[in-house]
Amino acid sequence: MKNDLKHRTLLFANSIIDMVELLPNITSAKVIINQIVRSATSVGANYRAVNRARSDKEFISKLNIVLEESDETLYWLELIYLRNWLPSETLLPLISEANELTAIFVSSLKTVKVRM
């Protein structure tokens, strides 16, 4: 499952990059584009670090970063949706994936914390 999630976070970042190319060329969208690309790509990049954690404490610390970035990405997606900058058919699958990834990270954190 670890490699599946590693690949899934990579595909998620790629989908976000594809999506931002469709956003309007206006000042406020440019700011959000910068933010969402940073947070979405950080999910996968930091998840790779989670897989190299040497202890449960390090795992929790690194996974908390992944969770924060995933939740931040969800925030930006919701804001884009609220602004009606893209059709819901484009955004809803990304929002769904961001929610699912966030739920997976929360569940993983709970599992490890119980083990400690």
KAFENBEL-V762163 format. One record per run of one state. SS is the DSSP state (hx for helix, st for strand, lp for the rest). FROM is the first residue (numbers start at 0). LEN is the number of residues. If there is no record, write none. Layout:
# KAFENBEL-V762163
SS/FROM/LEN
SS/FROM/LEN
This chain:
# KAFENBEL-V762163
lp/0/1
hx/1/19
lp/20/6
hx/26/24
lp/50/5
hx/55/27
lp/82/5
hx/87/28
lp/115/1
